[in-house]
Amino acid sequence: MPQSERYDDLVLGSGQGGKALAWELARSGRRTACVERKLIGGSCPNIACMPSKNEVWSARIAHIARHAAHFGANTGPLAIDMARVRQRKRDMVEREVVYHVETFKKTGAELIMGAGRFVAPKTVEVKLDDGATRFLAAERVFLNLGSHAAMPDVPGLAAARPLTHVEALELDYAPAHLIVLGGGYVGVEMAQAYRRFGGRVTVIEAGPQIMGREDPDVSEEIQRILSEEGVRFLLSAEARKVEGRSGGEVRVTLRASAGEETLVGSDILVAAGRTPNTAGIGLEEAGVALDARGYIRVNERLETTAPGVWALGECAGSPQFTHISVDDFRIIRANLAGGTRGTRDRLVPYCVFTDPPLARVGLSEREARREGVAVRTAKLPMSSVLRTATTDETQGFMKALIGAVDDRILGFTIIGSEAGEVMAAVEMAMLAELPYQRLRDAVIAHLTIAEGLGALFANVPPRSEA
């Protein structure tokens, strides 16, 4: 093996946590390199979070325009220009890439474009995009490898060249009939968007409800909202065989409780979860162990089984949200400076960008039962929030979980307009360990969606007897 170039720190992957770490280390004066296989800045600004929400917003504008007459605006016939939708998204991505390249230059972190593979502990062989090869060794190594869309083992599926969220966001047409395999968060977001762009959409979900992590009332409300827009859902349905080619004609044979059915569509989208990018990069040479699912084994400080090697983000089994990757970065930064932060017991907020959106932080009712946590539940329909009388955004509800024998807020869910912003306010109260009465009695500006928190927390049942 040729002589390795020496660095203080080496980061594999320029995703949200990895790039923040590379920039921070370089600013502190350490010689730092960041190896990126393909997407400068990672998946979030290129193919995932930001691009998908960009197109989801275009779909929302189409939906509003289609129903503009209800608000007194007569617009005439509506035409969807999917090429323009795609270009708007591409323009945003291009701006993001430019920003990331400039930030690498400003901080002094060296961005190396190529595929890295461990050949020894803390030593990586990088096949550069220009065909050359470099060997890099570092005192410390940080793994921010990300994940990719899982492909179910369904006969004929791979040969059908199905879309994932990556290819779906590059379409310059609205599929005539999009078949979505998977009713998780990505599946429902894409289903609603492409229905609003004008195509038929059918969602096939193997489980008994969409968004299986959520409480049944949450799942049922999202399904009801999307069904009213024309999205068809097939639950407890298993795809058995796929024929044809996505973009032309695809036939999906599935088995459900009512028997066997064959769906014919124009395109098929796989939204069946994620697989970590940990295979084939020599982690065994680095002494980095994986768990049974292929994720990197880490402790709560995000240290791997190899001394001087950390992992962060999705590859480390962290919740698959960009903001959690950022928090992983903060945990590693704190511990490198002698701190004691860990991943245990942190609040994990998240949003699903359906319309209306879903946001949740803390426990769900299902999780509370599973963990044996006694709670009181308060619920409020969004139609009771005065703001929605002015906007007609009356679908959805708020739900709060309060300790049965104390007044702590243990969980909060909202399906409704501005859900993420309202959820963030409740999260701040949870972090401050405020009793729910502080939100119940707070003076919140009128007319806002957050004003509904007062009415929600006024619905909390009295305490149980200790």
N, C-alpha and C positions, 0 to 999 in steps of 0.2 A: 504494500500500500504506500502511495506517495506520502511525503511529509504533509501533515495537516496544517492548515492555517489556524492560528490561535486567536480565540476571542474570550472575553470575560463571560459573556452571556450569549446563548443561542436560543432563539425562539422559533419553533416549527409551527407555522400557521399565522396568518395576519388577520384572523378574526377579531371580534370585538375585544376580548380580553388579551389576546396575544399582541395585537398592535399597541394597545395601551401600555402593556408591560414593556415592549421593546422601546417605545418612545420614552417612557419614564426612566428606564435603565440607561439609555443613551444620554438623556439630559443630565443624569447624575455623574457622567464622566466615564462610564464603563463602555468598553468596546463591545458593541452589540450588533448582531446580525439577525435578521428575520428571513426565514426561508418560506416562500409562498409558491405553492404548486401551480395555481391558476388565477385565483380571484383576489386582486389587490384590495385589502380591506375585509376579506372574508365574504361569507354568503349574504349577510344582512343587507349591505348596500348594493349588492350585485344581482342576486337571484332570489332572495327570500323576503325578509321583512319589508323593506322599503319598496322594492318593485311590486310585490303583491298588494300592498296597501295603496300604492299609486294607482293600480288598475282597479282595485276595489272602489276607490274614490271615483274614478271615471264611470264605473258602473252605477254608482249612487247618483251621479249627475244625470245619467241616462234615465234612471228611475224617476227622479224628480221631474225632469223635462217631460217624461211620458204622462205624468200626473199633474202637470202644471195648471191645467184648466180648473182643477179643484181649488186652486189658490187664486183664480181669476186671471191667469196668464195664458192666453191662447196662442200656442206656438206653431200649430200646424203639424203635418206629418213629421215623424222622427226618423232619422237615418243614423245608423251607427257606423263610424269610420274606424274600424279596428286597426288599420295601419297607423292612423293618427294616435289612437290610444297607445299603441306600442311605441311610437316615436316619443311621445311625452315621457313614457317610462324610461326609454333609452337615454333621453337627454338628462334626466335626473341621475341615472347611473353614471353617465360620463362625468358629470360635475362631481360626484362623490369620488370617483377614481382619481381625478385631478387633485382633489383635496388631500387624499391619502398619500399620493406620490409626493406632493409638496411637503406634507408633514413629516414623512420619513427623511426628506432632505434637511428640513429645518432642525430636526432633533438630532441628526447625526447617526440615527440607526440605519444600518446598511440593509436595503431590501434586495434579496437575492431571489430571482425568479427561476424556479426549477423544482424537481421532485427529489425530496430527501429520503435517505434510507440509512439506518444505523448500521455501521460495520464493526463497531466496538463501543464500549461504554463511553458516553458523551462525545462520540465521534460520528459524524454524518457524511455520507457521500451524497453529493448533490449533482444530479444530471440537469445541467442548465438548459434553458429553452433554446440557446444558440448551438446546442450540441456538445459543448465542452463539459468537463467534469471538474468539480472542486471537492476537496476534503476539508471539513471544518471540525474543529474540536474546541470545547469550551469548558470553563470552570463549572458553570451551571447551565442546565438545559430546561426549557419550558415547552410543554407540549400543548398546542391549541389546534388540534387536528380536525375538529368538526365532525360532521356526519353527512350521510347522503340518504336519498329516498330509498326505503326498503322495497324490494320487488317480491311480491308473494309468489310462491311456487305453484302457480296455476298453469296447467298444460295449455300451451299456445299463447300465453300472455307475453312473454319476451319476444316471440316472433311477430306479434302484432305491433311492435314498436310503440308501446304506450307512452303517453305524455306523463311526465312528473310535473311538479310545480314549476320547474325550470323551463321546460318546453312550452307549457301552457301559457306562460307569460310572454312567449315570443310569437304567439299566433297572430296573424294579420287577418283573421276571419273569425266569426263567431260560429262554433260548431253547430250544425243543424240539430244534432242530438248527442250531448256529451254524457257518457256513462262514467260515473265516479266510483272507483273502488275504495271505500273507506269513508266513514262518517265522522272522522275526528275533526280537529280544528281547521286544518288545511282544507279538508274535503268540503266542509260546510261553507267556508269563505269562498272557495272557488265555485261551488255550486250556485250560490246566490249571485255572484258576479256574472257568470256566464248565462244564467237565466235572464238577468237584467240586460245583457247584451243582445238578447233576442232568441237564444236557442232553447230547445228542450233539454232538460237535465234530469237524470235519474241517479240517485245515490244508493249504492249497495253496501249495507253494513252487516257484518257477520254477527255482531252482538245484538242484544235485545233493545238497545237504545243508541242513538247517536251521541257523540261526545261522552264516552263511557266513564270518564272521571267525574262527571258532574252528577248532582242530585237528579232524580227522575223529573221533578217539576221544572228544573232548568232545561233539561234535554227536551222535554215535551213542549215547552214554550218556544224554544228555537225552532223545533220541527214544525210546530203549528204556523209560525210566522213565515218560514220558507215555503211550506206547503201552500199557503194562501197566495204566494207569488207564483206558484206553478211548479215548484220542485217536487219531484216524486221520490219517495223514500221506500226502500225495501229492506226491512229489518229482519234479523235472524236469517239472513240469506247468505249462502256460501257460493262463490263463483267456482264452478267446476271445470269449465273449459272456455277458451277464447279462440275465435277464428276470425280471419280477415286481417286488415291493416288499419290502424288508427289514421284518420285523415281521409279515408275512403269509405269503407264499411267494416264494422266489427260486429260480431255476434257473440254474446256472452250467455253461456248456459249456466244457470244457477239453480241451486236447490234451496227451497224455503219450506216453511211449515205447510204451505198450501200445495206443495209438490214442486215439480220441475218446471222451469220457465226459461224461455230464450228471449233475450233482449237484442234488438238490432239498433245500432247507433252509428254515428259517423266518426266519433272520436272516443277514446277511452283514456281516463286520467287515473293514475295510481296515487292514492293518498293514504297509504297503509303503514305509516310510521317511519322511523329513521334507523339507520345502521351506522355505528361509529366508524370513522376512517382509521382503523387501527391495524388492518390486515396488510401484510406484504411490505412493511416498512422496517422490519428488523428490530422490533421492540425487544424480542428475546435476546438479541445481541447486546442491548443496552441494559438488560436486567430488569426491564419494566414488565410487570405481570398484569394480566388481564383477568377480569371476572368471567363468570360463565356466559355472560351476554356479549362479551367482546369489548367491554368498556375498560378503561385503565383503572386499576385498583389504586385508590388514594385514601389517605386518612382525612380527618376533618380539616387539617391544615393544607390539604391538597398536595401532600408529598406522596410520590410514588414509592414502589418497592426498591428503586435504585437511588442510592445516595446522591444528593445534588440534582435530582430531576423532579420537576413538578408537572402537574397536568391541570388544565382548567377548561371550562366550557363543556360542551356536549360529550367530548371524548372521555371525560372523567366521570361521566354519569350524572353530571349536574342537570337540574331541570332545564329543558331545552328552550330557553328564552335568552335573547340578547342581553337583557339587563342582568341576568344571573351570571353570564360570562363576565360582565363588567364587575360584578361583586366578587367573583372568583379572583379577578385581578387585584382588587383591593385587599382581599384576604392574603394573597401571596405577598403583596407589597408590604403589608403590615408585619407579616411574620419574618420577612427578610430583614426588617428593621428591628427585630427583637420582640414584636408583639405576640399576642396569643389569640388572635381571631380565628374562628372556625366556621364551618358550614352548618353545624348543628343548630337547630332551633331558629334559623332565620326565617323571616316572613317571605313568602314567594308570591308576589302579586302577578297577575297576568290579564291580558285582554284578548278577546277573540273579536276580529273586526268584521263581524256580520253587521247588518243594519236592521234593527238597532244592535249595538255591540253588547257583548257579555264581558264582565270584569269580575274577578274574584280575588280575595286575599284571605288567608287563614283557613280555618276548617270549614268543610261542608258538613251537612247533616250526616251523610254517609260515613265520612271520615270520623266524625265525633262518635258515632255508634261503634265503629270498628275499634277505636282507641279507648272506648269506655269512658268518654268524657260526657258528663251530664250537662245539657244545655237547655236554655229557653230560646224559643224561636219567635222572631217578629217578622211580619211580612207586610208589604204595602204595594198595591198595584200602581204602575206608573200613571194610570189615569187619574189617580188621586193627587198627583203632583201638579200644582196649578200651571206651571210653565207649559206642560203638554197640552193644555187647553188652547194655547195660542199657536202651537206648532202642529197639532194633530199627531204628535209622536207618543201615542198613548199605549203602545204595546209594551209588554214586559212587566217586571216587578223588581223591588228591592227586597232583600232578605238578610237579617242579621242573626247571628248566634251569640247568645250571652251566657256566661257561666250560670249554672243552676243555683249555686249557693253564694256567688259573689256577683259583681256588676261589671266584670271584664268583658270586653268585646273579643270574642274568639274567632269570628269569621264574618265575612260580608260578601254578598253576591248581588250584582245588579245586571239586569237586562234592560237597557234603556238608553236614551239619548245621553251623550257625554258620560257614558258609564265609567270610562277609565279615569276621568278627572274626579268624579264623585268617589270612586273607590280609593283614589290616592288620599283624599281627605280623611276617610275612615282609617286607612293604613297609618297615617300620622298619629291619629288618636290611639291606635293599638300600640304603636311604638312607644308612645308616651305613657302607656298603661293608664289612660284616662278611663274612668267609669262611663258607661254609656249615657248617663244623665247629663254629662257635659255636652255631648252632641245634641241630646234631646232638647236641652234648654239654651243652646247657643243661638245668638242672633245672626241668622244667615240671610244674605241679601235676597230680596224679592225682585223679580221673578227669576229664579235659577232652579236648575234641576237639583242641586245640592240642598235646596230648601226642604225637599222632601225628607231629608234625614230626621228633621224634627218630628214629623208625623210617624215615620218608621219607628223611631226609638220610643215614642209615646205608646206604641203597641206592645212593648215588652211585657210579658206576663210577670206577675209577682214572683218573688223568690220561693224556691222550694224550702221546706223545713230542713234544716241541717241534721 
